[in-house]
Amino acid sequence: MSRYDSIVNLNVGGHFYTTARSTLTRYPDSMLGAMFGEDFEFDTMQSVQDDQGRYFIDRNGRLFEHVLNFLRTHQLVLPEDFKELPLLEIEADFYQIQPLIEALRSYKAPFETSPAYACEVVFLSRTLVGFPHQDRGGSLMVSASSKEVEDMVHGFGMGRLVTEGHMAVLLGRLQDRGFTVQSHATSVVANVHGGNNNVENKWVLVRKTVRSSSASKASVGDQ
């Protein structure tokens, strides 16, 4: 077996995969094509191998399953309850697999103007009393497009979030659930009682989900 057709063991964010080098290099212009192409030298990867010799990529290991399946089949097939489309788009962009990027666009296009394509929104507003401040905390208000989503946010057990560190955790957990930050704004509001001004930070996060009776498929021809 030639080096180009050899088997490759991967550790993607703690998830393990085994595939052929020819699969990873199906699209030579992609990041994986550059990493594992014919000009690839084993020695250059030694610093990013785990203790079992698997090549380590510090990305979302769960979603890599869909990336690898696309490389194997040239088709994008997602489960009907798939709720992480924005995150998968980020992964496709990271790996620079242009046919996958285009397949994702085709996948979501029919639903963007359809009632079957649901848009869930979370609004966060954090007010800091007194400026300048040293992250002493403040009040947090949460609202959402549905009670289910609002309950989910409160279910994180973060009703008393006030500091920058706590906000980072909350935003991270929302992004893990498929939400992406659509906007973030900071404004300074004069304190009506005098003294230092108040600072208000606002975030809007959106998650789009597909409601369908069967799994959707998008495919592209061989390149």
Secondary structure as the mmCIF struct_conf table of DSSP 4:
data_model
#
loop_
_struct_conf.conf_type_id
_struct_conf.id
_struct_conf.beg_label_comp_id
_struct_conf.beg_label_asym_id
_struct_conf.beg_label_seq_id
_struct_conf.end_label_comp_id
_struct_conf.end_label_asym_id
_struct_conf.end_label_seq_id
BEND BEND1 ARG A 3 ARG A 3
TURN_TY1_P TURN_TY1_P1 TYR A 4 ASP A 5
STRN STRN1 ILE A 7 VAL A 12
TURN_TY1_P TURN_TY1_P2 GLY A 13 GLY A 14
STRN STRN2 HIS A 15 ALA A 20
HELX_RH_AL_P HELX_RH_AL_P1 ARG A 21 LEU A 24
TURN_TY1_P TURN_TY1_P3 THR A 25 THR A 25
BEND BEND2 ARG A 26 TYR A 27
TURN_TY1_P TURN_TY1_P4 PRO A 28 ASP A 29
BEND BEND3 SER A 30 SER A 30
HELX_RH_AL_P HELX_RH_AL_P2 MET A 31 PHE A 36
BEND BEND4 GLY A 37 GLY A 37
TURN_TY1_P TURN_TY1_P5 GLU A 38 ASP A 39
HELX_RH_3T_P HELX_RH_3T_P1 PHE A 42 VAL A 48
STRN STRN3 GLN A 49 GLN A 49
TURN_TY1_P TURN_TY1_P6 ASP A 51 GLN A 52
BEND BEND5 GLY A 53 GLY A 53
HELX_LH_PP_P HELX_LH_PP_P1 ARG A 54 ARG A 54
STRN STRN4 TYR A 55 ILE A 57
BEND BEND6 ARG A 59 ARG A 59
HELX_RH_AL_P HELX_RH_AL_P3 GLY A 61 THR A 73
BEND BEND7 HIS A 74 HIS A 74
STRN STRN5 GLN A 75 LEU A 78
TURN_TY1_P TURN_TY1_P7 GLU A 80 ASP A 81
HELX_RH_AL_P HELX_RH_AL_P4 LEU A 85 TYR A 95
TURN_TY1_P TURN_TY1_P8 GLN A 96 GLN A 96
HELX_RH_AL_P HELX_RH_AL_P5 GLN A 98 GLU A 112
TURN_TY1_P TURN_TY1_P9 THR A 113 THR A 113
BEND BEND8 SER A 114 SER A 114
TURN_TY1_P TURN_TY1_P10 PRO A 115 ALA A 116
STRN STRN6 TYR A 117 LEU A 128
BEND BEND9 VAL A 129 PRO A 132
BEND BEND10 GLN A 134 ASP A 135
STRN STRN7 SER A 139 ALA A 144
BEND BEND11 SER A 145 SER A 146
HELX_RH_AL_P HELX_RH_AL_P6 LYS A 147 HIS A 154
TURN_TY1_P TURN_TY1_P11 GLY A 155 PHE A 156
BEND BEND12 GLY A 157 GLY A 157
TURN_TY1_P TURN_TY1_P12 GLY A 159 ARG A 160
BEND BEND13 THR A 163 THR A 163
HELX_RH_AL_P HELX_RH_AL_P7 GLU A 164 ASP A 176
TURN_TY1_P TURN_TY1_P13 ARG A 177 GLY A 178
STRN STRN8 THR A 180 VAL A 189
TURN_TY1_P TURN_TY1_P14 VAL A 192 HIS A 193
BEND BEND14 GLY A 194 ASN A 196
HELX_LH_PP_P HELX_LH_PP_P2 ASN A 197 ASN A 197
STRN STRN9 ASN A 198 VAL A 210
BEND BEND15 SER A 213 SER A 214
STRN STRN10 SER A 216 SER A 219
#
